[in-house]
Amino acid sequence: MALIVQKYGGTSVGNAERIAAVATKVIARQKNGDRLVVVLSARAGETDRLLGLSSEICRSPDPRELDVLLATGEQTSIALFCMAVKDMGFKAVSMTGYQAGITTDANFGQARINCIQTQSIIDRLQDGNIVVVAGFQGNDEEGNITTLGRGGSDTTAVALAAALGADVCEIYTDVEGVFTTDPNICSKARKLEKISYEEMLEMASMGAKVLHIRSVEFGMKYNVPIMVLSSFTDAPGTLVTQEDKDMEKVVVSGITYNKNEGRVTITNVPDQPGIAAKVFRPISEANINVDLIVQGGSASPGRADISFTVAKGSYEKTLEILNQVARELGDCKVSGDPGIAKISIIGLGMRSHSGVATKMFDTLSKENINIKMIATSEIKVSCIIDEKYTELAVRVLHDAFELDKNFETQGTVRVQEEKE
């Protein structure tokens, strides 16, 4: 008898018909002898609807009260789902994050899980229930409702799987697995049978939206096998698992892109110790996450230029902060470019194969795509380019690295969340 944690996203429970379909699928698994813990997201569009309601009341809602409001989306889903299961003659019980024993820190809107007390879930499983848990939420030490941030239901599911010692965590979504790139812009995109946690972390952080990055971090830390599957077909999915020797045979496993960034540059800053800290400290104090950073020499001796990227939602605020920094430093200029995209190639094989970055740069050059910034890690190369070339860049890189082929025929270049 296997213990399975399943997570279904908002489109999977978007209406009564889909809720019934998911209930039928879950019941079938229980009939086969599995014990089921099901984590549900709010129905598609519900979280945005609730955010809209809050904005009608005030421009900047109190974070605690906003979490109380947003948590109702998942509670609606779990209640409706349990009604459907019971109507089909089977046992189910809904549990909020609090009832499921999920304790978080008090960072409203972006809470991180501290611990999970699983006994209440285990007791209900032993009574023959399908246990249905609200994703995206928990409670802090004071008993306040907290939410984990957008995409947090993935994190709930993998964290529960880790705490319960589940055999597998199945993430059901509107795609059939993890692809070599976005199949919506590259018809040759191929579904991967398996991918390492490390590669999936890079893909999630670089723009792939199949799994929430914090869920992959949990999976890797506690060695939870994660299967990405479709809610709407019975096609085999993608297993996210530990690295094995075969995975390094593939030089590049996937290509990701992210259009949700803007580039900011401050030029002619003093080239001396402490200046970088002075530039970035007020940005971090404004809770703005910085991505790629490049510092180089300026045209003036003893001066430097610094460029970096931030999310587009933080772009205008970053420019405002940086202009203030420029005034304090004197003789500095600030400029920005919101029309950029980040393209990344990712693969474990980069550790042992040379020439990967060169191949990427050559491929983009042949299409007259200018590279504005470059960043690398052990298994990733990222380039900032003009946003208008995003789709073209993805397609030509996919062809260049022959990602439509399986690795046997692919060329060789040819339970506590970590604190941030």
Secondary structure as GFF3:
##gff-version 3
##sequence-region A 1 420
A	DSSP	beta_strand	3	8	.	.	.	ID=ss1
A	DSSP	three_ten_helix	10	13	.	.	.	ID=ss2
A	DSSP	alpha_helix	16	31	.	.	.	ID=ss3
A	DSSP	beta_strand	35	40	.	.	.	ID=ss4
A	DSSP	alpha_helix	46	57	.	.	.	ID=ss5
A	DSSP	alpha_helix	63	87	.	.	.	ID=ss6
A	DSSP	beta_strand	92	95	.	.	.	ID=ss7
A	DSSP	beta_strand	102	104	.	.	.	ID=ss8
A	DSSP	beta_strand	113	116	.	.	.	ID=ss9
A	DSSP	alpha_helix	119	126	.	.	.	ID=ss10
A	DSSP	beta_strand	130	134	.	.	.	ID=ss11
A	DSSP	beta_strand	137	139	.	.	.	ID=ss12
A	DSSP	beta_strand	145	147	.	.	.	ID=ss13
A	DSSP	alpha_helix	152	164	.	.	.	ID=ss14
A	DSSP	beta_strand	168	173	.	.	.	ID=ss15
A	DSSP	beta_strand	194	196	.	.	.	ID=ss16
A	DSSP	alpha_helix	197	205	.	.	.	ID=ss17
A	DSSP	alpha_helix	213	222	.	.	.	ID=ss18
A	DSSP	beta_strand	226	230	.	.	.	ID=ss19
A	DSSP	beta_strand	238	241	.	.	.	ID=ss20
A	DSSP	three_ten_helix	245	249	.	.	.	ID=ss21
A	DSSP	beta_strand	254	258	.	.	.	ID=ss22
A	DSSP	beta_strand	261	270	.	.	.	ID=ss23
A	DSSP	alpha_helix	275	285	.	.	.	ID=ss24
A	DSSP	beta_strand	290	297	.	.	.	ID=ss25
A	DSSP	beta_strand	303	311	.	.	.	ID=ss26
A	DSSP	three_ten_helix	312	314	.	.	.	ID=ss27
A	DSSP	alpha_helix	315	329	.	.	.	ID=ss28
A	DSSP	beta_strand	333	337	.	.	.	ID=ss29
A	DSSP	beta_strand	340	346	.	.	.	ID=ss30
A	DSSP	three_ten_helix	348	351	.	.	.	ID=ss31
A	DSSP	alpha_helix	356	366	.	.	.	ID=ss32
A	DSSP	beta_strand	373	377	.	.	.	ID=ss33
A	DSSP	beta_strand	380	386	.	.	.	ID=ss34
A	DSSP	three_ten_helix	387	389	.	.	.	ID=ss35
A	DSSP	alpha_helix	390	400	.	.	.	ID=ss36
###
